[in-house]
Amino acid sequence: MEPGSGPSPRRRRADAIHNTQAILDAASAVLAERPEAGLAVIAETAGISRKTLYAHFASRDILINALIERASARVVAAIDAADLDIGPADAALVRLLEAGWSSLDADPFLLHLATPPVSPDQDRDRHAPILERLRSVVERGRRAGDIAADLSTDWILAAVLALGHAAGEEVRAGRMTSGEAVETLRVSIPRLVRPARSTRAARPAG
């Protein structure tokens, strides 16, 4: 091949990005319907060869990790767009959870992954940006009196996340739709985190 007769570096990069997105989109769709599907099925759905897929993702676990990373980035972007610094903190918590659930519309495969193929430390690091935002809302609410100050921040974080996971299990088991889960969280979270009425009534005006 004569010099300069092949695709330009810019074209090769564009093709690589296109193939990567096609693979991730295909994997998200396939795994939502067939959680145990292999790379051959995903390559066929993406319209590429298995050789091309393996050039981007050497194993199924690497591909799933890339899917989860993309989904996590989408969740963080949705949370940052939810104006968590505005209004009562208990309502902001609901918006935060709603933003997280919105990712299921784009990445429904998340409901069907039994265990992410990463270590507990890696999983914790992956969720760190979301937990930081959740902690910030809880601490703001405790200072303002919107969230019970007699409960520790760590306990509230654990309880709110447990509610979110419980909702996910109900949807996964078919006992709830995604919309019903969001509505249930919308009602349950404020009841969980708000201070007792006597405590709220005792707050000084202003």
N, C-alpha and C positions, 0 to 999 in steps of 0.2 A: 504494500500500500504506500502510495506516495505521501510525503509529509504534507500534512494539512488536509488530506482527503477524507479523514474520519470525522466523526462528530466533534464539535468544539467542546472544550471543558465546560462552558456554560450550559450547553445542550445536555451533556452527560449528567451534570448536577441536576438540571431540571427533570430529566428522565428518572434519576434516582429518587428525587423527592416525590414525583408523581407515583412511582411504583410503591414507595413506602406508604404513602397515604392510601393507595388502592388496597394494599395488603391489610393495613390496619382497619379500614372500613369493612373489607370483606370478612376479616376475622371477627369484628364486633358483631356483624349480622349473623354469621354462621354459629358462633359460640352462644348467641342468645337462644338459638333454636336447638343446637346440638352441642352441649357443653363439652362433650368428649371428642369432638371432631378433630381430625389430625391435620397436618400441614398440607397434605395432598388436596383435601377438600377445599381448604382455604385458598390455595393457589389457583385451583380451577375456578372458584367463585370470583377471584380477583382478576381472572383472565390473563394469568402469567404462568410461566413454567415453574416447576418445583425448584429447578436450578436457580432461577431468578429470586424466588422467595428465600432460599437458603443463603443466597448472597447477602440478603438484608437481615435475616433472622436465622441464626444457625440452629436454633432449637425451638420447640413449642413454648417452653418456659420463658425464653428470651422474648418471644413474640407477645406472650401474655403480659409480661412485665412492662413492655412498651405500651401495650393497650392501657394498662392501669395507670402508667405515668401520664399518658395523654388525658385519660379521664380525670385524674387528680388535678391536672393543670386547668381543665375546664371547670371543675368545681371551685377552685380557688378564684378563678376569674369571675364566676357567677357570684360568689360570696362577696368579692370586692365591689361588685356592682349593686349590692343589696343595701347600701347606705346603713351599715350597722351602727354608725355613730349617731343616728337620728332617731328620736323617739324613745319610748320606754324600752329598757333592755330586755324585758321578757318578750316583747313583740319582736325585737331584733333577733333574739334566739330563734324564734319561729321562722323568720325570714332566712336565717342562716341554714336551718335544716331544710327549708323549702328549696333553697339554692342547691344544696347537696342532692336532694331528690330529683331535681330537674336534670341532673346528669344521667339518670336512668333512661330518660327519653332518647338521649343520643347514644348511650352505652348500656343497653339493657342486659348485656352479658354479665354485668357486675352482680346481678341478682343470682346468677347461676354458678358463680365460681365458689367452690367449696372452701378452698384454702389458697390464698395467694402463694405462688412459688418463691417466697422470700423468707428470710429469717425474721424472727420477732423484732430485732433491732432495725432491720431494713424497713419493715412494715411501719414501725413507729416513726422513723425518719420521714417516710413518705407522707404520713398524716400530720407531721409537725406543723406545716403552714396552716392547716385547717384548725388544729388544736390551739395554735397561738391566737387566731382570730376568735375562737370560741372562748378562750380564757379572758381575752380583753373585754368581750361583751359581758361576761359574768362579773368580772371585777368592777366594771362601770356600773352595773346594776346593783351590786351590793353597796357601793358607795352612795348611790342615789336613792336607795330604798325600794327599788323596783324588784329586787331579788333578795331573798332571805339572807340576812347577814349572820344569822346564827347557824348557818350551814357553810361548811368550808367550800372554797372554790373547787378543790379537787373532787369533793363528793358530788357537787352539782355537775361538774364535767362528766364524771363517771355515770351519773344517773341519766343525764340528757343523752349521752351516747348509747347507753343501754336501751333507752326508749327507741332511738333510731334503729338500732340493730333488731329490736323486737318487731318493729314495723316491717323491716326488711324480711324477717322470717315469715311473717304473716303473708306478705305478698308472694314470697317464694313458695309457700305451701298452698297458695291459691285460695286462702281464706279471706283475702282482702285485695282490692285493686290498688294500683299505685295512687290513684286519686283519693281513695278512702284512707290510705295510710297517711297521706299528707294532711288530710282534714283531721284525722285522729291526733296527729302530732300537734296540729294547730290548737287543739283544745287541751291536750294533756300537758304540754310543756309549761304553759303559764300556771296551771294548777300545781305543778310540781315545784316550781321555783319561787313563786310569789311568797312574800312574808305573810304571817298570820294577820288576820284583819285587825286584831288588837294592836299589833306592832305597827301596822300602817297608820292606824288612827292616831297613834301616839307620836308620830313624826311631827316635829315643829313646822309651822307654816313657813314657806319661803326657803 
